[in-house]
Amino acid sequence: MGSSTIQTLLLLLTILFLDPATALEYPQEFVNKLFSDLVYNPPAEAPSQTSPQSPNSSSLVPALFVIGDSSVDSGTNNFLGTFARADRPPYGRDFDTHRPTGRFCNGRVPVDYIALRLGLPFVPTYLGQTGSIEDMVHGVNYASAGAGIIFSSGSELGQHISLTQQIQQVVDTFQQFIINMGEDAAYDLISNSIFYISIGSNDYIHYYLRNVSNVQSLFLPWNFNQFLAQTLKQEIQNLYYANVRNVIVMGLAPLGCAPYYLWLYESKKGECVDTINDMIMEFNFAMRFMVEQLNQELQEANIVFCDAFEGSMDIIKNHQRHGFNVTTDACCGFGKYRGWIVCISSEMACTDASNHIWWDQFHPTDAVNEILAENVWSNQHSSMCYPMSLQEMITQTR
């Protein structure tokens, strides 16, 4: 392990034990200064983070808009003062460009596969596009690593774009559409596009499980889940009032099986942490019920809930059928299960990520993301989307 990697490990060890309130005191300049040795600066001629393809003339929908956290962040945090960044190797090594893009994966995230299914290019990040209608008309990715449903979730990592702020960015985008396209054309584009929401993990990883603000004494897990579901419900209603009609709401994956928690809870033989997974299942149950309510309450709304826990557990339990032989250890990391220290160097990564379920402490590999995206599209490998798949939604609305 090189000296630069060792220095980085020492730096991150310090950050891991920071109190969230202390972390919030650091200005962006300080975070950027500390992070400067970690940032990968590709040459000027590096390929774009988006797909080189043009939108297909036979695309199934006008655009794809993405709201969420690191599960779908495609580069937003590259522009922020934060330790939650994926703009350095080995991230992106198996992506189309074989370079880091800001995706927390060795390759593509689920929305990249969804975009291809829809006949669309990979959508640009809100902070990464130029602001022209041409950049945004086929979709925008607002997702930011570290973001949660609760505004302050993930704050100890530095800056991020919270759920509320992402919704405001969506509204700002819509206003630009109206100004440049006219109301009728803008409303038609918005109402026929797909909105993909994947958020909530950080409310557990960086808030509830860390007992920030003594939250565990104030909320039992079920009450906390209800609070999160109702908060997200209000934001989806706000999108509906802005003429959004087609929404995919992703549930959470089994965090109790993530390498970080296997290490933290000292799992003996790689058994998942049931107490965490029980909370995640309760959250997904609350989210599914919330989606059912919205479909009854909002006229002409098509809202689908996709249970990433179900889809992920199918992959874990039937890993050989899906082509995985490493189910507990991350491909990139340090410590037992490679779950103690985050992926910060190519020296910490395995040779072949395609046979791993986990890429780093919390995020799945490209291969898993592809399977989950196929389930969202058509329930191909396991039925995890209710009341229908994305493909069925599009067929029903055309």
N, C-alpha and C positions, 0 to 999 in steps of 0.2 A: 504494500500500500504506500503510495507516494507521500512526500511531506505535505503537499498542498491538500491532499485528502485528509491527512491527520489533523491539520490545522482547521479544516472545515468541520471535522467531527467534534473537535473541542469547542468550536463556536456554537454548533448546534446543540451540544450538550448543555451549554449555558442557557440557550433559548428555551430548551425543553422544560427547564425548571423555573422559568420566569412566572411570576404571578401575573394574571391577565391585566390587572390594573397597572402594574409596572410597565408591561409591554406597551400599553396605550400611551405612555408618556413619551415614547420614542418618536421623534419627527421623521418624516419621510427621508430627509437627507441622511439621518443617522442610519436608518435601515438600509438605504442604498449603499452607503459607505461600507457597512459590514458585509453587505451581500455582493460587493463588487467582484470579489474573488470567485464567487460561485457562478456568476452569470456567464453564459456562453454567448459570445458575440460572433455570429456567422459572418462570412464574407459578404460584401455588398451584393454579389451576384447570386446569393442563396435563393433557391426557389421559393415561391410564395407558400404560405401556410395553407392556402386553399387549393382545391383541385384545379388542375389546369383546364379541365373540360368546360365547355360552355353549356348553359342550360339547354336541355333537350327541348326541341320544339313540341314534343309530345309529353311534356312534363305533366304529371297528374294533378298538381296544385300550383298556384302561382309562386308560393314562397314557403320557407320553413323558418320559424322564429324559435329561438332556444333560450330558456330561462333556467338558471340553476347554479350548481356548484362545480367542484373539480371533476365530477363524474362526466360533465359535458363541456367544461371550459376548453376552448380551442385557442386560447392565447390572450385573454383579457388581462390576466395578472402580469403579463410581460410588461405592461405599461404602469404598474403600480409598485409602490414601495412595500414589499412584503416578502416573507420567507416562503410563502406558498407559491412557488414558481416552478415551472417545468421547461425552462428555456435553456437547458444545458444537457449534454449527453449524460447518460445513455437514453434519456427520454427522446422519443421520436426516431429511434434508430431503425425501426421497421415500418415507419410511415412512408407514404408514397415518395417523399423527397429525401428520406433517410437523414433528416435533420430535425432538431428540436423545434417544435412549433408553439409550445405552451400547453400541449395536451398532456395530461397526467397518465401517460400510457407509453408503451413501446411503439404503438402504431396509432390506429384510428380509435376514436371514441364512438359510442353507439349512434349519435346523431349524424356522423359521417356516413355510416351505412344506410341510415334512414334517408338521407339526402339523395344517395344514389338510387335507392328504390323509387323515390319520387321523381327521378329524372332531373334533379337539381344539382348545381355545383355545391361544394362544401361552402357553408355560409361564413362570411367574415365576422370577426368580432366587432362589437359596437365601437370600441376604442381604437380598433385597428383599421377601420375603413375611413375613406376620405370625407364622408359626409354627403357624397353625391347620390342622387336617386339611383343611378346605375349600379352603385355598390350595394344598395340596400333592397332593391326591388325583388330580389330572389330570396331574401331572408337575411336575418342578423342574429348573431349569437351574443347574448348579453351575459352568459354564465361567468361566474367568478369564483375561483377556488377560495375556500374559506367561508363562503357565504352560507347563511342559514336562514331559516324562517324567522328566527329571532334576530333582531338587528345587530346585537353585539356578539353573536356566536362567531367564533374564530378570530376575534379581535386581537388576541395575543400574538397572532402571526403577522400582524401589520395591516396594511390597507386591503380592503376588498370592496366589491360592489354588492351591497346587501339586496335581499329580495325586494324590499320596498324601493330601493334605488333603481333596480333593474326594471321594475314596473314603470317607474317614471321615465326611464330611457325608452321603453316601448312607446309610451305616450308621446314622447318627443319625436320619435321616428314617425308615428302616425301623423303628427302635425306637419312634418316635412312632406309626407305623401300628399296630404290634402292641399298644401300650398302649391306643390309642383304638378299634381295630377288632377286636382279638382276633387270635390267631395265624393261624387258618385264612383269614380274610378278607384279612389282610395278605399272607400268602404267595400267595394266589390273585391279588391285584392285582399283586404284584411279578413273579410268574412269567409273567403274560400281558401285561405292559407291554413297551415298546420302550426299549432303552438305546442311545443314540447317542454314540459316542466319536470326537472329532476333536482330536487333539493330536500334537505332535512337531515342528512348524515351529520353535518357539523353541529347541529343542535344537540346531538348526543356526544360526539367525539370531543367537542370543545366547550360544551356547556353542561349538559345534565350529568354525564358520567364523570366530569371533573368537579361537579358540585359547585359550580360558580354561583356566587351570591347565596350560598346555602340553599340552592333550589330544591334539593332532594327532601329537605324538611318542609318545604312549602307545597310541593306537588308530588303526589305518588305518581308512578310511571303512567298509569292510565289517565290521570288528570292532566299530566304534561302532554301526553299524546293528543288528548282532546283539545287542549289549548293550541297546539301546533296545527291540527287539522282545521280548526275554526279560523285561525289566522290565515292559512292558505286559502280557505274557502272565500274569505273576503277579498283576497287579491284576485282570485279567479273571477269573482263577480265584477270586480273593477275592470278586468279585461273584457268581460262580456258587455259591459256598458260602453266599451270603446269599439264594439262591433266584432269582437272575436267570437267565433262559433265552434271551431274544431280544436279540441285540446287533448293532448296525451299527458296524463299525470303519472309519473313513475313513483312506485313505492321504493322502499329502501332495501338494499341487499343485506345479507346476513353479516352484520358487523362483528358479531361474536365469533365468526370464523376467520376474520382478518388477521394476518400475521402479527400485527401490533398487539392485539388483545390476546392472542395465543402466547406471546412472550410476556405481556404484562401480568396475565393471570396464571402464568407458569403451567400452561397446559402440558400434561405428561406425554400424551401420545398424539397430540394434534387435535384433541377433541374440542369442538366449538364451545364457547362460553354461553351456557344456556340462559343465564340471567340477562345477558345483553340481547340475545336473539329473541327472548320472550318479549322484551320491550319493543323490538323492531316489528315483530309479528302483530303486536297490539296497535302500533302506529299504522301499519299497513291496513289493518282491519278498520281503524277509524277513518283512514283516507278513502278506502273503498266505499264505506257508508256515506262519507261526505260527497263523493262523486255521484253516487246514486241520488242523493238529495238534490244536487245541482241539476241533474238531468230532468228531474221532475219539476223543479222550480223555474228553470230558465228555458223559455220557449225557443225552439229551433237550435238549442245547444247540443253538440255532440261531444261529450266528454268521456274519455276512456281511462280507466285505471289499469295500470300494468304492474303486477306484483313482482318486483325484481327479486324478492326473497324466494318465492316459489321457483322462478327460473334459475336462480343461482344454486339453490339447494338441489335441483335436478341435475345440474352440471357437476356438483360436488359428489353426490351420491352415485351418479352414473358416469364418473369421470373417464373411465376406460372407453366407454361407448363414444364419448365426445372427443377422445384422443388426448386426454391429459393423464400424466402419471405423477405429477408433483402437485399435491392438493393443499398442502399446509404452508410450505415455504414460499416466500416471495422470490421472484427472479432477481430483484435488486434490493439490497439492504444489508444490514449488519447485525449480528447477534443471533440468538436462537430464533429459528423460523425466519431469519432475516427480517425480524420485525422490530428490533430495538431502535435502530437509527435509520433515518430516511435515506432514500436513494440519492446520492450526491456525486457519484463517480462511476465511470464505466468499469473501473476495477472491481466494483461491488456487484456487478451484474452477472447473471448466468449467461452461458453461450447461446442457448436456444430458449426463447420465451414461449414458443408455440406449444410446449407441453406443460406449461405452468398455468395454473388458474389465477394466481396473484402476480401482478407485476411489481408492486411495492407494498408498503405497510398497509394501505387501504384500498388500492385500486386494482381492478382486474386487468388481465392482458388483452391485447387486441383480439385474440382468438375468442375469449369469453365475450367481449363486447359485440363481436359479430353474431354470436349465437343469441345473445339477448336482443339484439336489433332484429334478428329474423323472427324471434318470438313476438316482438312488438308489431312487426309487419304482418305476420300471418299465423302466429301461434305454432310455428313450424315444429319446434322441438318439445315444447310444453305449453299448455294453455295457461297463460299468465295474465292475459288482458281481458277485461270485463267492461261493458257487456259484449264487446266485439274487438277484433283486431283493427289495426290502422287500415289495412287493405279493405276490410269490410266497411269501415267508416267512409272511406273515399268512394267506394262503389255505391253506398247508400245515399251519398250526398250529390252524386253527379247526375 
